[in-house]
Amino acid sequence: MSAPTHASGNPGAELALATVAFTICFYAWALLGPLGPDLQDALDLSDFQTSAMVAVPVLLGSLMRIPLGWLTDRHGGRRVLTALMAFTPLPLIALALWHDSLGPILAFGFLLGFAGASFAVGVPFVNGWYAPERQGAALGIYGVGMGGTVLAGLTAPSIADEWGLAAPFWIAAAFVAVMGVVFWMTARDAPRARRTGPAPGMFAALSVFRTSGRAWALTLFYFLAFGGFVAMFLYLPKLLTGVHELTKADAGARAAGFALLAVIARPTGGWLADRIGAARVLRFSFVGVAILAAALAAAYTAMVPLTICCLTMAVALGLGTGAVFKLVPEWFPDRVGSVTGVVGAAGGLGGFFPPLVMGIVKSASGGYALGFGLMALVALACLLVLGAVRVPHSSGPARQTEAPAR
């Protein structure tokens, strides 16, 4: 298939294309979370096995963000995201055909993780189309693609109840395949995102992590902000059905409500970061998460406090995810894809480990208080690191000298 040629591009249209593609990829990536209770019942899985099953796609989605972010810097987002969407239907079709035992689900769920790496491709793709003073808002809008998890939570359990467990995977495979064709035919890379000279190797591009304390700070911030969002979304259905005995459809809808608030808050966080500085937004986010996680540790067994704390935490996490990626193009303008890959990987790992920890904590203690307490401690650690790194308060690109590693 030959590539179409374009004389000029429309930033708004490219942002819309990338956001829709990201949404569809995240819909596919998140399917095992809302389908977890159904699969647990069908396969008679333990809590820990269920936790591992829903967390496995997050693992590869996290790790693959690093090479895919670098490849995007080197070859452009249009080619890389199209290739990603060409591959993703394969594990979805495999899951539709072979979901009757844990082994195949873990194997194909692991490969489904490629869809979660789409985030690290879209950030540099979108970033290239916007001036620095508008990148926070643009990347926040792109981050609305997290809403794919909302759609998965709202629709996947109902689709499975109506047409069987294979149906959500078939539907997702069709959507991803169609969007891959549309993206290839209509999207293009920003002119300034096209590299004219030789690109550095992946390890050379990532060398900034050997010298920059800021780069590692960003990974910690996103580990909490996005990782907390993914972990809460993936594990809420299990908590709500197990502790509060809600139906699977009701639990999935409530988890989708949590994700919806985080999705809405994300562009708001980017917009606020453009205007008042990312540091202030992140500080508010970390303080909020620390307080709310501590409150959940004490009161998650009561539905009203659980609901209030979870919904408020969704807003705090969404604001944080929007603000973090305002700092990436400011601090590392020539390595947006590579740095985004590592920071995004940290966020994905932040979604991989907590469900496993929750499963272990639940098995060992019979409750989830310790897991929420650990989340509060991570938020406090982020707050301390934020105070230790120098974060510019202006909305434009940072012009000060890079701080040494800390």
RAPEHU-V803880 format. One record per run of one state. SS is the DSSP state (@ for helix, = for strand, . for the rest). FROM is the first residue (numbers start at 1). TO is the last residue. Records with the same first field share a line. If there is no record, write none. Layout:
SS=FROM-TO  FROM-TO
This chain:
.=1-10  30-30  44-46  76-76  98-101  128-131  164-166  187-190  194-201  206-207  244-247  277-277  300-302  332-335  366-368  389-403  405-406
@=11-29  31-43  47-75  77-97  102-127  132-163  167-186  191-193  202-205  208-211  213-243  248-276  278-299  303-331  336-365  369-388
==212-212  404-404
